[in-house]
Amino acid sequence: MEEQTFFKKVYKVIRQIPYGKVTSYGAIASYLGTKGSARMVGWAMNKSFTSSENIPAHRVVNRNGMLTGKHHFGSPNIMQQLLESEGIKIVDDKIVDFQKFFWEPTTKNG
């Protein structure tokens, strides 16, 4: 199934995000050559919670650094707690100094 293959590609990128860094749905989509499919990356993220693989989904946020996927973690505070445990400060569901923590998959900067 084409969707499953895309989702596996998304998960492979997510597992490459370094500890203490985040990326966006759109950055993952662009990296995979499907610019404009950020929403499909979001669907993959929703399914990641049913995967037996370790997928650090908490490291994927929207293009403005907002924790838009936080409601998929079972408790609205878990995503923030995971990011804060990696040294990322969150205020009002938004990453402080977002660009400082942003990881661009196309350059693999860390």
N, CA, C and O atoms as CSV, one atom per row, in Angstrom:
chain,resi,resn,atom,element,x,y,z
A,1,MET,N,N,0.854,-1.193,0.000
A,1,MET,CA,C,0.000,0.000,0.000
A,1,MET,C,C,0.892,1.247,0.000
A,1,MET,O,O,1.843,1.343,0.776
A,2,GLU,N,N,0.576,2.180,-0.867
A,2,GLU,CA,C,1.376,3.399,-1.037
A,2,GLU,C,C,1.438,4.237,0.244
A,2,GLU,O,O,2.489,4.780,0.583
A,3,GLU,N,N,0.316,4.341,0.947
A,3,GLU,CA,C,0.263,5.130,2.178
A,3,GLU,C,C,1.228,4.573,3.225
A,3,GLU,O,O,1.932,5.338,3.884
A,4,GLN,N,N,1.268,3.245,3.382
A,4,GLN,CA,C,2.159,2.630,4.368
A,4,GLN,C,C,3.618,2.911,4.036
A,4,GLN,O,O,4.422,3.153,4.936
A,5,THR,N,N,3.969,2.881,2.754
A,5,THR,CA,C,5.338,3.171,2.342
A,5,THR,C,C,5.694,4.613,2.698
A,5,THR,O,O,6.778,4.869,3.224
A,6,PHE,N,N,4.795,5.555,2.418
A,6,PHE,CA,C,5.025,6.956,2.754
A,6,PHE,C,C,5.198,7.110,4.264
A,6,PHE,O,O,6.116,7.793,4.718
A,7,PHE,N,N,4.328,6.482,5.034
A,7,PHE,CA,C,4.407,6.576,6.486
A,7,PHE,C,C,5.749,6.048,6.982
A,7,PHE,O,O,6.355,6.650,7.869
A,8,LYS,N,N,6.224,4.935,6.427
A,8,LYS,CA,C,7.526,4.380,6.845
A,8,LYS,C,C,8.657,5.344,6.535
A,8,LYS,O,O,9.608,5.454,7.309
A,9,LYS,N,N,8.565,6.042,5.411
A,9,LYS,CA,C,9.579,7.050,5.069
A,9,LYS,C,C,9.549,8.191,6.069
A,9,LYS,O,O,10.596,8.688,6.483
A,10,VAL,N,N,8.347,8.608,6.460
A,10,VAL,CA,C,8.196,9.667,7.466
A,10,VAL,C,C,8.840,9.229,8.775
A,10,VAL,O,O,9.585,9.992,9.388
A,11,TYR,N,N,8.556,8.008,9.202
A,11,TYR,CA,C,9.096,7.514,10.470
A,11,TYR,C,C,10.623,7.422,10.425
A,11,TYR,O,O,11.291,7.669,11.429
A,12,LYS,N,N,11.166,7.071,9.274
A,12,LYS,CA,C,12.624,6.986,9.137
A,12,LYS,C,C,13.260,8.365,9.359
A,12,LYS,O,O,14.294,8.478,10.017
A,13,VAL,N,N,12.634,9.408,8.805
A,13,VAL,CA,C,13.133,10.775,8.999
A,13,VAL,C,C,13.014,11.163,10.470
A,13,VAL,O,O,13.950,11.719,11.044
A,14,ILE,N,N,11.890,10.878,11.069
A,14,ILE,CA,C,11.658,11.266,12.462
A,14,ILE,C,C,12.687,10.627,13.390
A,14,ILE,O,O,13.143,11.260,14.342
A,15,ARG,N,N,13.054,9.378,13.117
A,15,ARG,CA,C,14.047,8.712,13.963
A,15,ARG,C,C,15.435,9.340,13.820
A,15,ARG,O,O,16.309,9.076,14.645
A,16,GLN,N,N,15.651,10.155,12.806
A,16,GLN,CA,C,16.939,10.825,12.601
A,16,GLN,C,C,17.032,12.174,13.312
A,16,GLN,O,O,18.119,12.743,13.420
A,17,ILE,N,N,15.902,12.689,13.795
A,17,ILE,CA,C,15.921,13.993,14.474
A,17,ILE,C,C,16.768,13.856,15.736
A,17,ILE,O,O,16.479,13.015,16.588
A,18,PRO,N,N,17.805,14.672,15.862
A,18,PRO,CA,C,18.673,14.562,17.044
A,18,PRO,C,C,17.956,14.928,18.344
A,18,PRO,O,O,17.010,15.716,18.354
A,19,TYR,N,N,18.427,14.342,19.422
A,19,TYR,CA,C,17.953,14.670,20.767
A,19,TYR,C,C,18.099,16.182,20.960
A,19,TYR,O,O,19.140,16.756,20.640
A,20,GLY,N,N,17.055,16.818,21.483
A,20,GLY,CA,C,17.110,18.258,21.740
A,20,GLY,C,C,16.819,19.113,20.523
A,20,GLY,O,O,17.019,20.328,20.557
A,21,LYS,N,N,16.347,18.492,19.442
A,21,LYS,CA,C,15.997,19.220,18.216
A,21,LYS,C,C,14.571,18.865,17.818
A,21,LYS,O,O,14.024,17.853,18.257
A,22,VAL,N,N,13.981,19.705,16.986
A,22,VAL,CA,C,12.645,19.460,16.452
A,22,VAL,C,C,12.648,19.782,14.964
A,22,VAL,O,O,13.537,20.471,14.465
A,23,THR,N,N,11.653,19.278,14.273
A,23,THR,CA,C,11.451,19.660,12.884
A,23,THR,C,C,9.954,19.827,12.667
A,23,THR,O,O,9.159,19.610,13.582
A,24,SER,N,N,9.573,20.210,11.457
A,24,SER,CA,C,8.161,20.462,11.169
A,24,SER,C,C,7.609,19.443,10.183
A,24,SER,O,O,8.353,18.757,9.482
A,25,TYR,N,N,6.300,19.367,10.152
A,25,TYR,CA,C,5.621,18.491,9.201
A,25,TYR,C,C,6.036,18.842,7.774
A,25,TYR,O,O,6.319,17.958,6.966
A,26,GLY,N,N,6.068,20.137,7.475
A,26,GLY,CA,C,6.419,20.597,6.137
A,26,GLY,C,C,7.859,20.300,5.757
A,26,GLY,O,O,8.142,19.980,4.603
A,27,ALA,N,N,8.776,20.403,6.717
A,27,ALA,CA,C,10.184,20.104,6.438
A,27,ALA,C,C,10.353,18.628,6.092
A,27,ALA,O,O,11.146,18.279,5.218
A,28,ILE,N,N,9.612,17.770,6.773
A,28,ILE,CA,C,9.666,16.338,6.462
A,28,ILE,C,C,9.096,16.088,5.074
A,28,ILE,O,O,9.668,15.331,4.290
A,29,ALA,N,N,7.972,16.721,4.773
A,29,ALA,CA,C,7.357,16.556,3.451
A,29,ALA,C,C,8.308,17.008,2.349
A,29,ALA,O,O,8.456,16.319,1.340
A,30,SER,N,N,8.948,18.150,2.528
A,30,SER,CA,C,9.891,18.659,1.529
A,30,SER,C,C,11.059,17.698,1.352
A,30,SER,O,O,11.473,17.416,0.228
A,31,TYR,N,N,11.587,17.198,2.458
A,31,TYR,CA,C,12.702,16.261,2.408
A,31,TYR,C,C,12.339,15.012,1.599
A,31,TYR,O,O,13.166,14.477,0.861
A,32,LEU,N,N,11.094,14.560,1.750
A,32,LEU,CA,C,10.649,13.354,1.052
A,32,LEU,C,C,10.252,13.634,-0.394
A,32,LEU,O,O,9.821,12.727,-1.107
A,33,GLY,N,N,10.395,14.888,-0.829
A,33,GLY,CA,C,10.062,15.231,-2.206
A,33,GLY,C,C,8.577,15.396,-2.442
A,33,GLY,O,O,8.111,15.336,-3.580
A,34,THR,N,N,7.836,15.601,-1.373
A,34,THR,CA,C,6.387,15.767,-1.480
A,34,THR,C,C,5.963,17.073,-0.834
A,34,THR,O,O,5.029,17.114,-0.033
A,35,LYS,N,N,6.671,18.151,-1.197
A,35,LYS,CA,C,6.357,19.470,-0.652
A,35,LYS,C,C,4.863,19.732,-0.830
A,35,LYS,O,O,4.296,19.471,-1.891
A,36,GLY,N,N,4.252,20.237,0.194
A,36,GLY,CA,C,2.818,20.480,0.137
A,36,GLY,C,C,2.011,19.352,0.770
A,36,GLY,O,O,0.786,19.437,0.855
A,37,SER,N,N,2.685,18.304,1.211
A,37,SER,CA,C,1.956,17.192,1.833
A,37,SER,C,C,2.179,17.132,3.346
A,37,SER,O,O,2.197,16.055,3.941
A,38,ALA,N,N,2.346,18.292,3.948
A,38,ALA,CA,C,2.550,18.351,5.402
A,38,ALA,C,C,1.388,17.693,6.141
A,38,ALA,O,O,1.589,17.063,7.180
A,39,ARG,N,N,0.199,17.833,5.621
A,39,ARG,CA,C,-0.968,17.227,6.268
A,39,ARG,C,C,-0.861,15.699,6.263
A,39,ARG,O,O,-1.251,15.041,7.228
A,40,MET,N,N,-0.335,15.144,5.177
A,40,MET,CA,C,-0.159,13.690,5.110
A,40,MET,C,C,0.906,13.236,6.125
A,40,MET,O,O,0.795,12.157,6.706
A,41,VAL,N,N,1.925,14.061,6.328
A,41,VAL,CA,C,2.918,13.767,7.370
A,41,VAL,C,C,2.204,13.741,8.723
A,41,VAL,O,O,2.495,12.891,9.563
A,42,GLY,N,N,1.283,14.660,8.928
A,42,GLY,CA,C,0.494,14.677,10.156
A,42,GLY,C,C,-0.319,13.408,10.329
A,42,GLY,O,O,-0.439,12.894,11.441
A,43,TRP,N,N,-0.879,12.898,9.241
A,43,TRP,CA,C,-1.626,11.638,9.324
A,43,TRP,C,C,-0.697,10.502,9.723
A,43,TRP,O,O,-1.065,9.633,10.514
A,44,ALA,N,N,0.517,10.516,9.166
A,44,ALA,CA,C,1.505,9.498,9.535
A,44,ALA,C,C,1.822,9.603,11.024
A,44,ALA,O,O,1.965,8.595,11.715
A,45,MET,N,N,1.930,10.840,11.503
A,45,MET,CA,C,2.220,11.048,12.929
A,45,MET,C,C,1.095,10.461,13.786
A,45,MET,O,O,1.360,9.829,14.809
A,46,ASN,N,N,-0.144,10.664,13.377
A,46,ASN,CA,C,-1.279,10.124,14.128
A,46,ASN,C,C,-1.200,8.604,14.219
A,46,ASN,O,O,-1.541,8.024,15.250
A,47,LYS,N,N,-0.759,7.966,13.157
A,47,LYS,CA,C,-0.646,6.507,13.120
A,47,LYS,C,C,0.593,6.010,13.869
A,47,LYS,O,O,0.661,4.837,14.237
A,48,SER,N,N,1.570,6.887,14.096
A,48,SER,CA,C,2.827,6.461,14.713
A,48,SER,C,C,2.618,5.884,16.110
A,48,SER,O,O,3.435,5.094,16.583
A,49,PHE,N,N,1.543,6.266,16.765
A,49,PHE,CA,C,1.297,5.811,18.124
A,49,PHE,C,C,0.859,4.350,18.172
A,49,PHE,O,O,0.858,3.733,19.237
A,50,THR,N,N,0.486,3.798,17.016
A,50,THR,CA,C,0.104,2.390,16.960
A,50,THR,C,C,1.271,1.521,16.490
A,50,THR,O,O,1.145,0.299,16.416
A,51,SER,N,N,2.391,2.141,16.176
A,51,SER,CA,C,3.558,1.414,15.684
A,51,SER,C,C,4.315,0.767,16.840
A,51,SER,O,O,4.362,1.303,17.947
A,52,SER,N,N,4.903,-0.388,16.564
A,52,SER,CA,C,5.723,-1.051,17.575
A,52,SER,C,C,7.138,-0.459,17.604
A,52,SER,O,O,7.915,-0.741,18.516
A,53,GLU,N,N,7.462,0.360,16.603
A,53,GLU,CA,C,8.774,0.991,16.528
A,53,GLU,C,C,8.843,2.211,17.453
A,53,GLU,O,O,7.818,2.805,17.787
A,54,ASN,N,N,10.052,2.572,17.859
A,54,ASN,CA,C,10.250,3.776,18.666
A,54,ASN,C,C,10.317,4.980,17.726
A,54,ASN,O,O,11.299,5.161,17.006
A,55,ILE,N,N,9.284,5.785,17.740
A,55,ILE,CA,C,9.206,6.957,16.879
A,55,ILE,C,C,9.069,8.184,17.775
A,55,ILE,O,O,8.030,8.361,18.410
A,56,PRO,N,N,10.103,9.043,17.841
A,56,PRO,CA,C,10.045,10.219,18.719
A,56,PRO,C,C,9.147,11.324,18.145
A,56,PRO,O,O,9.614,12.395,17.756
A,57,ALA,N,N,7.859,11.028,18.109
A,57,ALA,CA,C,6.875,11.927,17.500
A,57,ALA,C,C,6.819,13.290,18.172
A,57,ALA,O,O,6.384,14.263,17.556
A,58,HIS,N,N,7.251,13.377,19.419
A,58,HIS,CA,C,7.200,14.655,20.143
A,58,HIS,C,C,8.124,15.690,19.511
A,58,HIS,O,O,7.996,16.878,19.804
A,59,ARG,N,N,9.048,15.274,18.657
A,59,ARG,CA,C,9.996,16.192,18.028
A,59,ARG,C,C,9.483,16.794,16.733
A,59,ARG,O,O,10.234,17.470,16.030
A,60,VAL,N,N,8.209,16.560,16.401
A,60,VAL,CA,C,7.623,17.129,15.187
A,60,VAL,C,C,6.539,18.120,15.587
A,60,VAL,O,O,5.585,17.777,16.285
A,61,VAL,N,N,6.708,19.361,15.128
A,61,VAL,CA,C,5.794,20.453,15.467
A,61,VAL,C,C,5.375,21.168,14.186
A,61,VAL,O,O,5.836,20.812,13.101
A,62,ASN,N,N,4.524,22.152,14.298
A,62,ASN,CA,C,4.138,22.869,13.079
A,62,ASN,C,C,5.216,23.882,12.691
A,62,ASN,O,O,6.206,24.043,13.405
A,63,ARG,N,N,5.028,24.551,11.580
A,63,ARG,CA,C,6.063,25.437,11.023
A,63,ARG,C,C,6.377,26.650,11.891
A,63,ARG,O,O,7.378,27.331,11.673
A,64,ASN,N,N,5.525,26.918,12.872
A,64,ASN,CA,C,5.752,28.034,13.784
A,64,ASN,C,C,6.267,27.587,15.153
A,64,ASN,O,O,6.452,28.410,16.050
A,65,GLY,N,N,6.495,26.299,15.308
A,65,GLY,CA,C,6.971,25.786,16.587
A,65,GLY,C,C,5.876,25.484,17.585
A,65,GLY,O,O,6.142,25.312,18.775
A,66,MET,N,N,4.648,25.418,17.108
A,66,MET,CA,C,3.516,25.112,17.988
A,66,MET,C,C,3.373,23.600,18.162
A,66,MET,O,O,3.620,22.833,17.231
A,67,LEU,N,N,2.976,23.186,19.353
A,67,LEU,CA,C,2.779,21.772,19.658
A,67,LEU,C,C,1.394,21.327,19.212
A,67,LEU,O,O,0.555,20.966,20.037
A,68,THR,N,N,1.159,21.352,17.917
A,68,THR,CA,C,-0.174,21.077,17.388
A,68,THR,C,C,-0.597,19.619,17.544
A,68,THR,O,O,-1.792,19.324,17.524
A,69,GLY,N,N,0.345,18.712,17.697
A,69,GLY,CA,C,-0.010,17.300,17.832
A,69,GLY,C,C,-0.116,16.814,19.261
A,69,GLY,O,O,-0.225,15.611,19.499
A,70,LYS,N,N,-0.086,17.714,20.204
A,70,LYS,CA,C,-0.011,17.328,21.619
A,70,LYS,C,C,-1.192,16.489,22.093
A,70,LYS,O,O,-1.043,15.687,23.015
A,71,HIS,N,N,-2.347,16.655,21.490
A,71,HIS,CA,C,-3.526,15.912,21.939
A,71,HIS,C,C,-3.476,14.434,21.562
A,71,HIS,O,O,-4.339,13.666,21.988
A,72,HIS,N,N,-2.485,14.019,20.774
A,72,HIS,CA,C,-2.353,12.612,20.385
A,72,HIS,C,C,-1.477,11.820,21.353
A,72,HIS,O,O,-1.259,10.626,21.148
A,73,PHE,N,N,-0.981,12.455,22.387
A,73,PHE,CA,C,-0.060,11.797,23.310
A,73,PHE,C,C,-0.745,11.215,24.547
A,73,PHE,O,O,-0.065,10.782,25.478
A,74,GLY,N,N,-2.050,11.198,24.569
A,74,GLY,CA,C,-2.764,10.631,25.712
A,74,GLY,C,C,-3.066,11.645,26.789
A,74,GLY,O,O,-4.143,11.624,27.383
A,75,SER,N,N,-2.129,12.527,27.043
A,75,SER,CA,C,-2.307,13.622,27.996
A,75,SER,C,C,-1.775,14.876,27.314
A,75,SER,O,O,-0.733,14.817,26.662
A,76,PRO,N,N,-2.459,16.008,27.446
A,76,PRO,CA,C,-2.026,17.217,26.746
A,76,PRO,C,C,-0.664,17.750,27.177
A,76,PRO,O,O,-0.099,18.610,26.502
A,77,ASN,N,N,-0.125,17.251,28.295
A,77,ASN,CA,C,1.160,17.760,28.779
A,77,ASN,C,C,2.358,16.887,28.412
A,77,ASN,O,O,3.499,17.318,28.578
A,78,ILE,N,N,2.127,15.685,27.923
A,78,ILE,CA,C,3.229,14.758,27.687
A,78,ILE,C,C,4.204,15.271,26.628
A,78,ILE,O,O,5.417,15.197,26.826
A,79,MET,N,N,3.700,15.786,25.518
A,79,MET,CA,C,4.590,16.280,24.462
A,79,MET,C,C,5.504,17.382,25.005
A,79,MET,O,O,6.711,17.376,24.760
A,80,GLN,N,N,4.919,18.317,25.737
A,80,GLN,CA,C,5.701,19.406,26.324
A,80,GLN,C,C,6.732,18.854,27.308
A,80,GLN,O,O,7.883,19.291,27.304
A,81,GLN,N,N,6.338,17.916,28.135
A,81,GLN,CA,C,7.262,17.346,29.118
A,81,GLN,C,C,8.435,16.651,28.429
A,81,GLN,O,O,9.578,16.790,28.863
A,82,LEU,N,N,8.161,15.910,27.368
A,82,LEU,CA,C,9.224,15.222,26.639
A,82,LEU,C,C,10.209,16.227,26.034
A,82,LEU,O,O,11.423,16.042,26.121
A,83,LEU,N,N,9.682,17.283,25.425
A,83,LEU,CA,C,10.556,18.302,24.829
A,83,LEU,C,C,11.362,19.031,25.908
A,83,LEU,O,O,12.556,19.274,25.739
A,84,GLU,N,N,10.713,19.370,26.997
A,84,GLU,CA,C,11.420,20.066,28.080
A,84,GLU,C,C,12.509,19.183,28.691
A,84,GLU,O,O,13.541,19.689,29.135
A,85,SER,N,N,12.285,17.874,28.716
A,85,SER,CA,C,13.310,16.974,29.244
A,85,SER,C,C,14.536,16.938,28.335
A,85,SER,O,O,15.608,16.496,28.750
A,86,GLU,N,N,14.378,17.404,27.096
A,86,GLU,CA,C,15.490,17.486,26.146
A,86,GLU,C,C,16.079,18.895,26.093
A,86,GLU,O,O,16.921,19.186,25.244
A,87,GLY,N,N,15.636,19.769,26.999
A,87,GLY,CA,C,16.202,21.111,27.093
A,87,GLY,C,C,15.513,22.160,26.241
A,87,GLY,O,O,16.057,23.245,26.035
A,88,ILE,N,N,14.327,21.855,25.745
A,88,ILE,CA,C,13.581,22.793,24.898
A,88,ILE,C,C,12.511,23.478,25.747
A,88,ILE,O,O,11.668,22.811,26.347
A,89,LYS,N,N,12.547,24.796,25.794
A,89,LYS,CA,C,11.582,25.554,26.598
A,89,LYS,C,C,10.305,25.792,25.797
A,89,LYS,O,O,10.348,26.147,24.619
A,90,ILE,N,N,9.173,25.590,26.460
A,90,ILE,CA,C,7.853,25.768,25.852
A,90,ILE,C,C,7.075,26.799,26.660
A,90,ILE,O,O,7.030,26.727,27.888
A,91,VAL,N,N,6.466,27.751,25.972
A,91,VAL,CA,C,5.577,28.713,26.612
A,91,VAL,C,C,4.307,28.798,25.765
A,91,VAL,O,O,4.378,29.034,24.559
A,92,ASP,N,N,3.163,28.608,26.386
A,92,ASP,CA,C,1.867,28.652,25.697
A,92,ASP,C,C,1.842,27.734,24.471
A,92,ASP,O,O,1.411,28.136,23.390
A,93,ASP,N,N,2.307,26.504,24.654
A,93,ASP,CA,C,2.318,25.479,23.601
A,93,ASP,C,C,3.201,25.833,22.405
A,93,ASP,O,O,3.002,25.307,21.310
A,94,LYS,N,N,4.172,26.717,22.609
A,94,LYS,CA,C,5.068,27.115,21.515
A,94,LYS,C,C,6.522,27.038,21.986
A,94,LYS,O,O,6.843,27.404,23.117
A,95,ILE,N,N,7.384,26.558,21.105
A,95,ILE,CA,C,8.803,26.447,21.421
A,95,ILE,C,C,9.436,27.836,21.437
A,95,ILE,O,O,9.306,28.603,20.483
A,96,VAL,N,N,10.121,28.145,22.536
A,96,VAL,CA,C,10.855,29.399,22.666
A,96,VAL,C,C,12.156,29.245,21.868
A,96,VAL,O,O,12.807,28.204,21.953
A,97,ASP,N,N,12.538,30.261,21.098
A,97,ASP,CA,C,13.730,30.200,20.239
A,97,ASP,C,C,13.641,29.023,19.270
A,97,ASP,O,O,14.589,28.250,19.130
A,98,PHE,N,N,12.515,28.896,18.614
A,98,PHE,CA,C,12.239,27.774,17.713
A,98,PHE,C,C,13.381,27.512,16.733
A,98,PHE,O,O,13.791,26.364,16.565
A,99,GLN,N,N,13.901,28.553,16.084
A,99,GLN,CA,C,14.959,28.358,15.084
A,99,GLN,C,C,16.229,27.751,15.685
A,99,GLN,O,O,16.966,27.044,14.997
A,100,LYS,N,N,16.483,28.023,16.951
A,100,LYS,CA,C,17.652,27.468,17.631
A,100,LYS,C,C,17.566,25.941,17.729
A,100,LYS,O,O,18.586,25.252,17.693
A,101,PHE,N,N,16.362,25.428,17.851
A,101,PHE,CA,C,16.146,23.992,18.032
A,101,PHE,C,C,15.703,23.280,16.755
A,101,PHE,O,O,15.556,22.058,16.734
A,102,PHE,N,N,15.492,24.058,15.690
A,102,PHE,CA,C,14.965,23.480,14.446
A,102,PHE,C,C,16.021,22.657,13.719
A,102,PHE,O,O,17.149,23.111,13.524
A,103,TRP,N,N,15.656,21.467,13.328
A,103,TRP,CA,C,16.517,20.562,12.556
A,103,TRP,C,C,15.932,20.451,11.147
A,103,TRP,O,O,14.779,20.058,10.970
A,104,GLU,N,N,16.729,20.798,10.172
A,104,GLU,CA,C,16.300,20.754,8.769
A,104,GLU,C,C,16.750,19.422,8.171
A,104,GLU,O,O,17.950,19.205,8.003
A,105,PRO,N,N,15.827,18.536,7.848
A,105,PRO,CA,C,16.208,17.226,7.316
A,105,PRO,C,C,17.050,17.282,6.043
A,105,PRO,O,O,17.858,16.383,5.808
A,106,THR,N,N,16.882,18.304,5.224
A,106,THR,CA,C,17.628,18.341,3.958
A,106,THR,C,C,19.110,18.580,4.165
A,106,THR,O,O,19.915,18.219,3.306
A,107,THR,N,N,19.492,19.182,5.285
A,107,THR,CA,C,20.905,19.452,5.517
A,107,THR,C,C,21.471,18.581,6.628
A,107,THR,O,O,22.687,18.532,6.813
A,108,LYS,N,N,20.614,17.899,7.367
A,108,LYS,CA,C,21.025,17.048,8.484
A,108,LYS,C,C,21.851,17.808,9.510
A,108,LYS,O,O,22.720,17.232,10.165
A,109,ASN,N,N,21.579,19.108,9.651
A,109,ASN,CA,C,22.327,19.867,10.660
A,109,ASN,C,C,21.917,19.407,12.045
A,109,ASN,O,O,20.790,18.952,12.237
A,110,GLY,N,N,22.792,19.517,12.987
A,110,GLY,CA,C,22.458,19.032,14.307
A,110,GLY,C,C,22.816,20.034,15.326
A,110,GLY,O,O,22.608,19.804,16.518
